Structure formats: structure tokens, C-alpha cells
């Protein structure tokens, strides 16, 4: 895989309370973490920043910073992950929808 680097933030409570959901999303992203760090508190929640590789991220030339992505989870009626959206920089450009498991 070419340098398809990206970062995203995940609220700590998601890891503590919904670890199966987080694992399912990581699997759908085919995400390999390279760096994980606590990024502080935003909007009353403690967030963890994940930086890593996924085929859903854009290629990043050497020397450039990995862009941030929004990972949007779409759940089915039964609460399982139906699909996820990967949106670069919170914009509608570069949106990918990853289908069912």
C-alpha cells in the first residue's frame, strides 16, 4: 500500500463502552495504527487521536502531514454497523462510503 496516511479522533468513551463497534469500524477501514495518543478534551469528551494507514485514505507524499478524516458510522436498525463514511477534513470532497461487512 502506498503512503495512504490519515488521522482521526475517537472519543475515549467509545473505546470503553463500545469496543466491539470500534473493532468493527477498524476492520471495515482496514486501518493499521502507527501512532495513538491522547489529544485532550474537546466538547466535554476526552479524545484519542489515531494516525495510521488505510486504503480509504489519500496518498500522502513524503514530508507532508497526514490529513485528518471524519469517520461517520451508519448503524442499521439492529444497532450493527451498516456502513461507514470516510470524509477528508470534514469536507464533502473525497467522501468514500464503505459498505456492509
FENLIN-V326099 format. One record per residue. PHI is phi in radians with two decimals (none if undefined). Layout:
PHI
PHI
This chain:
none
-1.23
-1.06
-1.61
-1.76
-2.89
-2.33
-2.68
-1.92
-2.35
-1.13
-0.99
-1.10
-1.10
-1.19
-1.30
-1.85
-2.40
-1.07
-1.13
-1.12
-1.07
-1.10
-1.12
-1.15
-1.03
-1.13
-1.10
-1.28
0.93
-1.56
-2.04
-1.25
-1.91
-2.63
-2.32
-2.63
-1.26
-1.83
1.84
-1.90
-2.33
0.88
1.28
-2.02
-1.47
-1.99
-1.94
-1.71
-1.94
-2.09
-3.02
-2.00
-2.69
-1.17
-1.50
-1.57
-1.27
-1.17
-2.12
-1.09
-0.95
1.58
-1.63
-1.45
-1.14
-1.25
-1.65
-2.11
-1.68
-1.91
-1.85
-1.74
-1.92
-1.71
-1.41
-1.07
-1.48
1.59
-1.40
-1.28
-1.52
-2.84
-2.33
-1.94
-2.02
-2.12
-1.23
1.02
1.29
-1.67
-1.43
-1.28
1.24
-1.38
-2.11
-1.94
-1.78
-1.32
-1.01
-1.25
